[in-house]
Amino acid sequence: MFLDTADKDEIVKLSNFDWIKGVTTNPTLIRNVHKKKTELD
């Protein structure tokens, strides 16, 4: 999955897109993005 190789900026943009725009309703994806972002912070 591309998130495994995405840099921090890509992950932050994706997570912001998911949460703020509400486009993605898949809770697993959102959790995975949050987990990746948290690990990199």
N, CA, C and O atoms as CSV, one atom per row, in Angstrom:
chain,resi,resn,atom,element,x,y,z
A,1,MET,N,N,0.853,-1.198,0.000
A,1,MET,CA,C,0.000,0.000,0.000
A,1,MET,C,C,0.885,1.243,0.000
A,1,MET,O,O,1.921,1.277,0.663
A,2,PHE,N,N,0.472,2.250,-0.740
A,2,PHE,CA,C,1.329,3.413,-0.926
A,2,PHE,C,C,1.610,4.166,0.368
A,2,PHE,O,O,2.625,4.856,0.467
A,3,LEU,N,N,0.727,4.047,1.365
A,3,LEU,CA,C,0.963,4.760,2.624
A,3,LEU,C,C,2.259,4.311,3.292
A,3,LEU,O,O,2.875,5.076,4.035
A,4,ASP,N,N,2.672,3.075,3.029
A,4,ASP,CA,C,3.894,2.573,3.657
A,4,ASP,C,C,5.127,3.323,3.180
A,4,ASP,O,O,6.130,3.383,3.892
A,5,THR,N,N,5.064,3.899,1.973
A,5,THR,CA,C,6.225,4.592,1.424
A,5,THR,C,C,5.980,6.088,1.276
A,5,THR,O,O,6.851,6.814,0.796
A,6,ALA,N,N,4.811,6.550,1.680
A,6,ALA,CA,C,4.504,7.976,1.565
A,6,ALA,C,C,5.324,8.774,2.576
A,6,ALA,O,O,5.577,8.321,3.692
A,7,ASP,N,N,5.734,9.973,2.158
A,7,ASP,CA,C,6.452,10.813,3.122
A,7,ASP,C,C,5.444,11.510,4.041
A,7,ASP,O,O,4.235,11.428,3.829
A,8,LYS,N,N,5.958,12.189,5.052
A,8,LYS,CA,C,5.083,12.761,6.075
A,8,LYS,C,C,4.096,13.765,5.480
A,8,LYS,O,O,2.925,13.777,5.857
A,9,ASP,N,N,4.559,14.608,4.553
A,9,ASP,CA,C,3.674,15.611,3.963
A,9,ASP,C,C,2.508,14.962,3.231
A,9,ASP,O,O,1.374,15.433,3.318
A,10,GLU,N,N,2.786,13.880,2.509
A,10,GLU,CA,C,1.719,13.167,1.794
A,10,GLU,C,C,0.707,12.599,2.780
A,10,GLU,O,O,-0.500,12.670,2.549
A,11,ILE,N,N,1.199,12.037,3.874
A,11,ILE,CA,C,0.320,11.429,4.875
A,11,ILE,C,C,-0.543,12.505,5.533
A,11,ILE,O,O,-1.742,12.310,5.731
A,12,VAL,N,N,0.067,13.633,5.870
A,12,VAL,CA,C,-0.688,14.721,6.498
A,12,VAL,C,C,-1.755,15.240,5.543
A,12,VAL,O,O,-2.891,15.484,5.947
A,13,LYS,N,N,-1.383,15.410,4.256
A,13,LYS,CA,C,-2.361,15.891,3.283
A,13,LYS,C,C,-3.515,14.907,3.137
A,13,LYS,O,O,-4.677,15.311,3.073
A,14,LEU,N,N,-3.198,13.623,3.086
A,14,LEU,CA,C,-4.236,12.608,2.941
A,14,LEU,C,C,-5.141,12.588,4.163
A,14,LEU,O,O,-6.363,12.512,4.031
A,15,SER,N,N,-4.552,12.654,5.348
A,15,SER,CA,C,-5.363,12.603,6.559
A,15,SER,C,C,-6.253,13.838,6.666
A,15,SER,O,O,-7.413,13.738,7.065
A,16,ASN,N,N,-5.713,15.000,6.310
A,16,ASN,CA,C,-6.519,16.218,6.333
A,16,ASN,C,C,-7.653,16.128,5.319
A,16,ASN,O,O,-8.777,16.548,5.597
A,17,PHE,N,N,-7.356,15.579,4.144
A,17,PHE,CA,C,-8.379,15.420,3.108
A,17,PHE,C,C,-9.490,14.504,3.604
A,17,PHE,O,O,-10.672,14.801,3.433
A,18,ASP,N,N,-9.104,13.390,4.219
A,18,ASP,CA,C,-10.088,12.427,4.717
A,18,ASP,C,C,-10.959,13.040,5.808
A,18,ASP,O,O,-12.184,12.924,5.764
A,19,TRP,N,N,-10.341,13.682,6.774
A,19,TRP,CA,C,-11.085,14.144,7.945
A,19,TRP,C,C,-11.852,15.430,7.689
A,19,TRP,O,O,-13.008,15.555,8.094
A,20,ILE,N,N,-11.216,16.389,7.018
A,20,ILE,CA,C,-11.848,17.700,6.830
A,20,ILE,C,C,-12.889,17.650,5.720
A,20,ILE,O,O,-13.992,18.175,5.875
A,21,LYS,N,N,-12.541,17.018,4.598
A,21,LYS,CA,C,-13.468,16.963,3.466
A,21,LYS,C,C,-14.518,15.875,3.645
A,21,LYS,O,O,-15.588,15.927,3.038
A,22,GLY,N,N,-14.207,14.897,4.475
A,22,GLY,CA,C,-15.167,13.832,4.738
A,22,GLY,C,C,-15.413,12.933,3.538
A,22,GLY,O,O,-16.481,12.335,3.412
A,23,VAL,N,N,-14.423,12.837,2.655
A,23,VAL,CA,C,-14.601,12.027,1.452
A,23,VAL,C,C,-14.511,10.546,1.784
A,23,VAL,O,O,-15.313,9.743,1.308
A,24,THR,N,N,-13.532,10.193,2.601
A,24,THR,CA,C,-13.335,8.789,2.934
A,24,THR,C,C,-14.090,8.458,4.211
A,24,THR,O,O,-13.919,9.119,5.235
A,25,THR,N,N,-14.919,7.438,4.141
A,25,THR,CA,C,-15.676,7.019,5.317
A,25,THR,C,C,-15.180,5.676,5.827
A,25,THR,O,O,-15.820,5.054,6.675
A,26,ASN,N,N,-14.034,5.226,5.309
A,26,ASN,CA,C,-13.462,3.944,5.716
A,26,ASN,C,C,-12.669,4.146,7.001
A,26,ASN,O,O,-11.581,4.720,6.955
A,27,PRO,N,N,-13.183,3.690,8.155
A,27,PRO,CA,C,-12.502,3.942,9.427
A,27,PRO,C,C,-11.141,3.268,9.526
A,27,PRO,O,O,-10.261,3.750,10.239
A,28,THR,N,N,-10.960,2.154,8.816
A,28,THR,CA,C,-9.665,1.477,8.857
A,28,THR,C,C,-8.603,2.337,8.197
A,28,THR,O,O,-7.500,2.478,8.724
A,29,LEU,N,N,-8.926,2.914,7.047
A,29,LEU,CA,C,-7.971,3.786,6.357
A,29,LEU,C,C,-7.631,4.986,7.227
A,29,LEU,O,O,-6.465,5.358,7.358
A,30,ILE,N,N,-8.657,5.589,7.822
A,30,ILE,CA,C,-8.429,6.771,8.650
A,30,ILE,C,C,-7.543,6.419,9.848
A,30,ILE,O,O,-6.636,7.175,10.193
A,31,ARG,N,N,-7.805,5.274,10.480
A,31,ARG,CA,C,-6.961,4.854,11.608
A,31,ARG,C,C,-5.529,4.616,11.159
A,31,ARG,O,O,-4.585,5.001,11.849
A,32,ASN,N,N,-5.365,3.978,9.996
A,32,ASN,CA,C,-4.020,3.702,9.504
A,32,ASN,C,C,-3.275,4.991,9.205
A,32,ASN,O,O,-2.088,5.104,9.509
A,33,VAL,N,N,-3.951,5.955,8.618
A,33,VAL,CA,C,-3.323,7.241,8.322
A,33,VAL,C,C,-2.930,7.926,9.622
A,33,VAL,O,O,-1.823,8.451,9.743
A,34,HIS,N,N,-3.833,7.923,10.589
A,34,HIS,CA,C,-3.542,8.562,11.873
A,34,HIS,C,C,-2.363,7.871,12.557
A,34,HIS,O,O,-1.498,8.536,13.128
A,35,LYS,N,N,-2.327,6.552,12.499
A,35,LYS,CA,C,-1.243,5.802,13.117
A,35,LYS,C,C,0.087,6.158,12.465
A,35,LYS,O,O,1.074,6.402,13.159
A,36,LYS,N,N,0.117,6.189,11.131
A,36,LYS,CA,C,1.345,6.537,10.413
A,36,LYS,C,C,1.777,7.957,10.762
A,36,LYS,O,O,2.954,8.206,11.023
A,37,LYS,N,N,0.828,8.882,10.766
A,37,LYS,CA,C,1.154,10.274,11.052
A,37,LYS,C,C,1.706,10.405,12.464
A,37,LYS,O,O,2.674,11.130,12.693
A,38,THR,N,N,1.087,9.701,13.413
A,38,THR,CA,C,1.521,9.770,14.805
A,38,THR,C,C,2.924,9.191,14.969
A,38,THR,O,O,3.736,9.729,15.722
A,39,GLU,N,N,3.210,8.101,14.267
A,39,GLU,CA,C,4.533,7.485,14.366
A,39,GLU,C,C,5.622,8.424,13.852
A,39,GLU,O,O,6.748,8.408,14.348
A,40,LEU,N,N,5.280,9.238,12.860
A,40,LEU,CA,C,6.277,10.110,12.244
A,40,LEU,C,C,6.419,11.442,12.969
A,40,LEU,O,O,7.423,12.133,12.795
A,41,ASP,N,N,5.432,11.811,13.776
A,41,ASP,CA,C,5.497,13.106,14.471
A,41,ASP,C,C,6.602,13.127,15.522
A,41,ASP,O,O,6.793,14.138,16.198
